């Protein structure tokens, strides 16, 4: 070992130094004094000169503890200006830290099990590749003072374990061993053999086995993961202690090795927090006061809190990955339910590691984007819940996460370079500009009503969005958007916005409704996931529910035809026989001319996705009558607009050309390209879906479908319809929402902290 001098004798001073050094290791805190004395015999002291290279044994594992001085973990990187390799410092291991390497035979076996294209196929290829990679990783003694290391003798340690352990058939040497007695004692109640068993998995570098199972690290070279494992540190936590506290700034990423953890979050006792909340207009200083005291200003939505348990986590769980990239407060607290052992890496060390494995940074950001979206869906964000899982992953690939500091202006009125934003964390204020509001006079001198010119301000919570008006109307920004906190947003460029939302009529309809308000067209309401239920309930009271059901079946038919043309003719005949044939059980009146054309198409061999286009158009025309205008004047519709928060300033500024741009007919012109279908072999530039980044990928049931069955609950609550009349419609409706159909989203085992 270059520059190493080994102490031949184990004097009392050396033994005392070994014991004192071992006590500084977090995973040694579970050991009692007698066991520490036994372990001290398994180590011997090795001193290294200034700048000496600490070399590992080729055949066996390597585990050392820094007793004095420090050790630099470096790597050799190529530069763009030179062909020579330059040494880069990744991290420094100080007194009480450890360095370990997996035995080379074990690494060779793991490399051969890799299923990637460039993986070695033979043991010789694996050894050559491993040797080349290991040459890039270097462990060097402090260049100024050198270092003193405690090197573990694996033979002595194995004999100690054999002497103290009663071998059990099937027991595996793994850090996931859940030994220890159940109950309050936690790790303190573990027996000596169980403690040695856990330590054995640590010194044999089985932390790498945890790292390789983390989604954003699964494609990193094994030797790089060994390097990352050496950059990690252990943390021993007693039962009841906090690992992360909600609201604190974090800079560590944790992996649980042993123990049970509980994630908790403070939530409001009141009803669910709306995505958009109107703010009172005022002077700049008054708005600042409102920002500081939001808890008191926004209808008491934040005043009363309770602790909500989110999830229990055990060995292999990880959390805090967002702290590796962004300096934001933790969104929840993590508490140890029993004595726990964790391993962590801080932001500075991980950023250095990304210079060695840059691909991990790309995958990490993809992982975080989907985790944020999944978290918001779990918290009840209706807008994101309306996006099918496959499209949600596409949104993640097309967008980027951007962070903004407090009081930063994200958008300014008149900006020409506009984008679409989804708020992931924090709060922003949208200023739509001045509007004329009619209010009652507040003094005796003024009588009746007066016009007041005020700024329309809106508070946006996580899950909300902004910027869509300028993109839909092809104009500059119509709003000022300012951060009220350190915010994270999902940013979608203009061309990606049109490409993505042109295939989602439910959400395109919501954008149009927010602009058009009372000028909203029937097709907007029929396409929107919430507006559809309200309009269908109104149609039930007027015995026009069959038209709504037929519209739903046609939309389902178009969606299924986009996926596959198999059985298109059969599905079209089912719809015809159910609603349009002379003997249809639920007949809908359609003109004879349209029916004749439809019957001719159904008699032909091929049936396209737009076979019911004329029927769909006639349904919309016949239902857009006085009843629909009365529906838009109703209290239910006004409450619906309030829930969506449709800005008055945008509505007042619309021209007839703008209204035409916001028609559902213009939606098809927005797409730059379409997803590949059976007859469209256009290749997309999206990467292949990656495992465990969020949503599942089942096609069946993933499309968001309006739930006409839930409409009956709305209608029944008004006590305007008999249950006997609703029964037939409930039986024939086959659309289910995601919640009703139980469509599952495959979530990562991680939280976004």
N, C-alpha and C positions, 0 to 999 in steps of 0.2 A: 504494500500500500504506500504510494509515493509520499515521502516526507513524514511517515508515521513512525512513532516510537511507542511501543506497547510496554505497559508496566507488568513486570514478570511476577511480582509478589502482591498478594492481597493483604496489605497491612490494615491496621485498625483505622488509620486516617482515610485510606482509600474506601474502605467499607462504609465509613460514616459519610463520605462525600457521595458515594453511590446512592445510599438511602435518602439523603437530603435532596439529591437531584430527582430521584424517582418520585418523591412526594410532591414535586412541582407539576408532574404530569396529571392532567385531569382524570384520566382513566385509572390512575393509581390511587385516587382518593377513596376508592371502595375497599382497598387492601388494609388489613390491620398490620400492626408493627411486626408481629411474628412472621407474617407472610412476606412483608417487605424485606426482612432479613434473609429469608430463603431466596427471594428473587435477586437480591444484591450479589449473591454468589454466582449467578448466571451471567453477570456483566463483568467486563474487564475494561480498564481505563486505557485509552489510546490518545496520544497527543500528536497534533499535526502542526507542522511549521507554517509560517506565513505563506499564504497563497497555495498551499499544497492541495492536490486533487484527492478527494476522498473517493476511492474506488470500491465498488461492491464486488463480492465474490460471484463468479460466473455461475457456479452450480447451485449454490444454496441461496436462501433469502438473506436479506441484509437489514438490520435494524439497529440504529444508533440513537442515543439521546445526547443533546448538547449540554455538557456540564459547565464549561467555561468558554468564553469567547463567543463566536458566532460562525455560521456556515452560510455561504451564498449559493443559492440554486440558480444556475445560469443555463442559457441555451445559445446555440449558434444559429444566427439568422443571416440570410443573404440580403444584400441591399441592391437597390435599383441602379446605383452609380458604379458598383464594383462587383466583380465576380467572387471576391473573397467573402468568407463568412465572418460576421462580426458577433462578438460575445455580448449578450444582453442579460442583465440581471432581472430575474423574475420575482424573487422574494428572498428574504433573509430569515434564517432560523436562529433564534437566540436561546439563551439558557432556559432549559425546561422544555424546549421543542424537540421534536424527533424527526428523523429521516429514515425511510424504509424503501426497500426495493423487493419486488417479487422475484422469485427464482426464475432464471431464464427459461428453463424447461416449461414452466407454467405459462410464461408469456408466449412461447412458441406454440403451445397447444391452443391458447386462446386466439392467436392470430390465424391459425389454420381453421378454426371454427367460424371465422368471419365469412359471411356469404356475399360480400361485395365483389365487384368485378376484378379489382386489382389485388385481391387477397392472395397470399402465397398458397400453392397447392401441395407443396412437399415440405418436409421438415428442413431440408437444406435451404430451400428458398426462404423459409421463415427465419432461419438462423441468420442468413446473410442480411435480410432486410432489418431484422432486429438489431444486429451489430451496427449497421449504418445509422439507425435511429438513435441508439444509445450513445453513439459518439457525439451526437448533437447536444445531449443533456449532460451537464457537468455539475458536480457538487464540490465547491472549493472552500477551503478554510479561510478565515478572515485574513485579508491581505496585510493587515497591520499588526495583529497580535496572535494570529493563529487560533487554534481551538483545542479543547479537550473534550473527547467524546466517550460515552459509555457504549461499548459495542456488546450486543447480546450474543452469547454463545448458544446457538440453537440446540446443540447436543445436550448441554446441561439443562436447558429449559425443558426439553422433551423428557429428560429423565425425571425432572421435578414433577412434571405433570403426570407421568406414568406412576410415580411413587404416591402421589396424593389423589389420583383419580381412579375410581372403580369403573372400569370400562363397561359401557352399556352398548348392547348391540344396536346398530343403526344410528348411533350418535354421530353427528357430522360436525366437523370443525368449521364452524361458520359464525360470523358475527351476528347472524339472525337467530342464534340460539336463545330461546326465551327462558333460560334457567332462572332460578330464584324462586323463593316461596311467594305464593300469592298473599296479598294483604298489605298492611301498612309499612312493612319493613323495606319494600323495594329492593334496591341493590344491596342495602345494608344487611338484608336477611339472606343473601346468597351464600352458599357454602364455599369453602376454599377451592375445591375442584371446579365449581362453576365460575368463580372469578378467574381462575387460570384459563379456563376454557374460553372465556370472553377475551381475555388478554391475548391468547394464542391467535385468535382471529384478527386482532388488531396488528400484532407484530408481523403477521404474514400478509399484510397489505390487502386484506379483504375489503377495505374501503373502496378499492377500485371496482369491486363487484356492485357496489351501490351506485357509483358514478356512471357506470356503463348502462345502467337501467334508467337513467334520467333522460327524458326524450331529447333535450337539446345537446346531449353529450354522447348519444348512442353511436354516432358515426365518427367520433374522434378516434385517432390512432391509440392503441392500447398503451404504447410507451408514453404518449402525451398524457393519458389519464393517470399513469403512474406518477408522472411529474406533478399533475394537479393534486393528486393525493398527498404528495409531500409538501404541497403548499397549503394544505388544510391543517387546522388545529382542532383539538378535542375540547369539548366543554362538558363538564359534569354538573348536573343540576339536581338539587334536592327537591323532594316532593313539595308542591305548593309554590315553588319559585317561578317567577316570570322569565321567559326567554325573550319575548318581544312584548312591548307595551303599545297599545293603540295610540297613535298620535306622535310617537317618537320617530325621529329620523333614523333609519336603519342603513347599515352598510355591510351586512353579512348575509350569506346564503347558508342555510342549515340543512343537514341531512340527519335524520334520527337513526342512531345505531341500535339503541335499546331503550325501552321504557315506553310510556304512553303519554301523549300530549293532548291538550284540549285547546281548540281555537274558539275564541269568544269575540263578540262584537256588541257594541252599544247601539241599540236601535230605539226609535221613538215609540212611545206608548200609544201615540195617536194613529190615525189611519195612515195608509201607505203614502209616502211622500210623492207628490206629483212631479212629473218631469219638467214642466214649465210652471212658473209662478209669477203672477203680475206683481211688480214693485211700484211703490208710490213714487211719483215724480217729484223732484225737488232740486235744490241747488247742489253744487258739487260737494260742498262740505256736509250737507244733509245726507247725501248718498253715501259718503264715507262713514257717517255714523251708522247708517243702516247696514253697511257691509260689516262693520265691526260687531254689531249686535243683531245678526240675522236670527239668532235664536228667539228674540222677542218680537221681531217684525213680521215674520212669515207665518202668521196665523197660528203661532205656538207649535209649529210642526217639529221643533227641535228641543222644546223645553224639558219634557219628561222623558227620561231614558230608562232602559232596562238592559240587562245583560242577556244576550242571546247566544246559546251554544251553536256553533257552526258545524264542527266536525272533530272527531277523535282521530288521532294519528298515531301510528306505531312504527316499528322498525321499517326502514325503507322510504318513509314519507319525507318529503322535502318541502321547503317553503322559503320565502324571502328572495326569490330569484330576481324580482324587479329591483331590489336594492343594489344589484350588481350593475345596473345601468342608470337608474334615476334616483336622485336624492329627494325622495318624497316620504312623508310620514307613513308609518305602518297603519294599515286600515283595520287591523284587528290584533288582539292579544293572544299570545301562546303561553300556556301554563303547563307545568309538569304535573301529571296526576300521580306519578310515583317517581322515585329516583330514576333519572334518565341520563344517557350518554349520547352526545351529539358530536358531529364533526361539522366545521364551518370553514368557509373561505371568505375573506373580506374583499371589498370592491377593488382596492388597489392591486392586490395579487391576481384577481381574476382578470382585470383589464390587461395585465401583463401576459397572462396565459392566452388571451384572445389574439395576441400578436403571433403566438406560435400556432394556434388553431383558429384562424379567422372565420372558417366556415361555421364554427359553433356560434359566433355572434349573430349570423343571419338566422340560424335556426332558433336561437334564443328569442330574438325579436318576434319571429312568427309564433312561437310558443306563447309569448306574453300577450300578443294581440288576441289570440283565440281565448286565452284564459280570461282576459278582461271581458270579452264579449260574452262568454259563458257565465261569468259571475253576474253580469248585469241581467242576463236572461233569468238566472235563478232568483234575482231580486225583483223580478216581475216587470221588466221593461217590455211593454207590448210591442213597441216598434221593432226591436231586435228579434222578439219571439215570432214575428211574422215572416222572418227570413228563413227559408229551409236550411237545414244543416249544410248541405253541399254548397249552397250559395253563401252561407256564412263563412265557410272556409275560403271561398273565392274572394269575398270581401277582405279577408285577412291578408291574402296574397297581394291584392291590388292596392292596399293602403299602407301607411306608415304611421308609427307613433311619434308624436312631437310633444315636447314639454314646454310650457310657458311659465315664467315666473309671475308672482303676484303683480297686479296692476299693468300687465303687458296688454297692448292692443293687438288682438289676433286679426281683426278685420277693421278697416276704416271705410266710411261711406265714400263711394266713388272709386275705390280700388278696382282696377281692371283685371288683375290677376286673381281670380277668385277660385276657391276650392270648397268642398263639402267637408264638414267636420262632425264627428260624433264625440261627445264628451265622455271620457272614460273615468276621470277623477277630477274633483274640485268643483268649482262653480264659476259660471261666467254671467255677465250682465249684457243683454242685448238691448241696444237703444235704436228703436225704429224711427226716431225722429218725432217731430211735432205733429199732433193731431188736434182737431177741434172737438172738444167734449162738452156736451150740454149738461149743466148741473144746476141744482136749485140754488137760489140766492141765499147767502148766509147771514144777511143783515136786513134791517127793516127799511133801509133807504132803497135797496134794490128789490124789485118785485119780480115774481115769476121765475123765468129761467134765463141763464146767461151762458154765453160761449166762453170756454176756458181753453187756452192753447197750452197743451202739456206735452211732454215727451213720453212716449210709450216705452216703458222699461219692462223687461222680462228677465227673471232669474232662471237660469237653466241648470238643472241638476244632472248627475251622471246618467247616461242613457239618452239624454236630449241631443239635439242636433241643430245645426245652423249653417247658413250659406247656400241653401238650395234655391232661394228665390232668384238670385242673380244668374245661376246656371240654367234655370228653367226659362227665364225671360231673356237670356242672352244679353245681359247688361252688366254694368259695374255693380259693386257691392251696394246694397240698399241699407245697410245697417252698420253701426259701430258695435264691436264685440270686445269687451274688456274682461280680463281675468280678475276674479275676486279672491283667488287662492292660487297656490301652485297647482297648475292644471296639466293633465295629460289628455290629449285628443287623438283621435284616429283621423288622419287626413287623407282625403280621396281627391285626386286631381280631376279637373273638369272632364277630360276625355274618358277617364275611368268611371266617373259618376254617370255619364250618359250611357255608357256601355253596360254598367251593372244594373241600374234601376230600370232600364228599358225592358228588362225581362221580369220585372216584379210589379205587376199592375196594382197590387194591394198597396204598396208603398208609394208608387207614383201617384196614385189617387189621393193619398194623404197629403202629399206636397201640393197638389192642385187645390184640394179643399181648404188648406190653410191660407191660400192666396185668394180664392174665389168667395169664401164665406157663403152668403145667401145666394150668390150666383152659381153655386155648385150644380153641376149637371147630374142627371140620374145615374149615368154610367159611373161617375166618381163614387157615388154612394154604394152602388151595387158591387163595386170592386173592393171597397175598403172593408177591412176585417171587422171594425166596430160599427161603422155606418150601415153595413149590410144587415146586421142583426136588428138594428132599430127600424130600418125601412121594412124588413120582412115582417116584423111584429105589427107594424101599422097595416101592412097588406092583409094580414090574418084577420083583422077586424073588419075588413071590407071584402073578404072572400076572394082575394086575388093572389092567394099564396101559391097556386099552381104555376103561375107565370114565374114567380121567384124560384121555385124548385126547378123548372125547366132551364132557367138561366144558369143555375148551379150545375146542372148535368152537362150543359154545353161547355161551360168553363172546364169542368173535369175532363170532358172528352178531348178538348184542345190540349190540355196539359199531358194527358196520357199519350196522345198522338205525337207530341214532341219527343217523348221518350222512346216510343216504339210504335211502328205502324202495324204490328201484329194485332190481329183481331179488331182492326178499326171498323170494318164493315159490320161485324157482329155487335160491337158497342153502339154504333149508330142506329142499327135496327132496334135495339133495346129502348133507346130514347124515343124513337119514332113510335113504337108500339105503346109506350107508356103515356105519351102526352099528345101525339098528333094523329094517330090512326082513328078511324071511325069508332072503333071499339075500345079506345083508350080508357083505362080506369080513372085517370086524372087528366081530363081533356083540357087543352088550352086552345083558344080561338086564334087561328092564324089564317091569313087570307088564302084563297084558293090558288092564286097565282104562285105564291111562294111555296105552297104545298106541292103544287104540280112540278115545279123545278126540283124540289127536294126529292120527290119520289123518283124522278128520272135519274138523279144522281145515285140514289140508293139502288136502283136497278142495274147500274153499271158495275163493272168489275172492281174498279179502284175507287176508294173513298178517301178524300183528303181531310186535313184537320179543319178546314173552313167550310165543311159541308153544311153546317148549320148557321153560317154567317148571316144569311138573309133572315132566318127565324130570329136570331139574337137581335138583329137591328130592329125588326118589327116589334119585339117585346119592349125594347127601350122606348120606341116611339109611342106605343099605345099607353105605356105606364107613365109617361111624362105628361101628366094632365093636371087638372085643378087639385086633385088629391095630393100629388107630389108637391105642388106649391104650398098647399096647406100644411103638409108635413114640415117644410122648411120654415114655416112661420110658427111652428109649435114650440112649446117650452122644452120638450125632449131634444129637439134639434139644436136649440140655443145652448143647452147644457153640453151637448156633444161638441159644439164649436169651442166652448170654454175649456173643455178637457184637452182638446188639441192645441189650444191657444192660437187662434187665427188673428194675426195682427191687423188692426184697422188701417194703419198707415199704408201697408202694402195694398190692401183692398181699394183704398181711395185713389191710389196712383195707377191702377190698371187701365189700359186702353183696350179698345176692341181687338187690336192685334195681339195684345198680351193674353186676352181671354181665349183667343183661338190657339195660341201656343200651349195653353193649359188644358186643352181638350184631350181626351184619351186617345183620339185619332192621331195626335202628334207624337204619341209615345213611341210608335214604331220607327219614327225617323231619328230617334235619339241614339239607336244602337250603332256602334262602330262595327261590332261583330256579334255573332250569336254563338251560343254553346253548340258543340257538335251533336247532331242528331243522326238518326239512322241513314238518312239520305244526304246529309251534309257532312262530308269528310274533312272539312276545314280543320286544320290542326290548331290547337290553342297553345299559347306560350306558358300556360300554367304548369308548375312542377307537379309531380305525382303527389297525391295525398300522403301525409306522413302520419305515422302511428302516434296515438295518444296525445295529439295536439288539441283535442277538443271534441267536436261533434262527430257522431257516427255517420256512416255513409250509406245507409240503406235507402234505396230509392222509394220503396213502397211506404206511403204514409208520411214522407218527409215534406211534401208540398203543403203549404199552409192552406187550409180549407175553411171556409166559413161554416159556422155551425148553425144551421137553421133550427135544429132541435132546441138549442138554448133560447131561441127566439120565443118559444112558447112560455118559458118562465117569465120573460119580459111582458108578454101579452097577458098572462094570467095575473101578474101583479097589478094590472090596471083594472081587473075584474070586468072586462068588456066582452069576453068571449066565453062560450061554454066549453067545458072540457071535452064533451063529445065531438065538437067540431074540430078540436085540435088533434084528436087521436089519429085520424087518418094521415094527416101531414107528418106527425111524429114518426109513424111507422114507415113512411116512404122515404123520409130523409136519410141519406146515407153519408152526409158530410160530417166529419168530426174535426174538432180543433185538435191541436197538438196535445193539450192536456187531457181531453176526453179519450183520444185514441192511444194515449200512453206512449207517444213517440219519444224514444229515449235519446238523450244527448250524452255521448261518451265524454265524461269530464276527466281532466287530468287529476292525478292524486295531489296536485299542488294547489295552494291558494295564492292569490295575487296579493302579497303583502308589500 
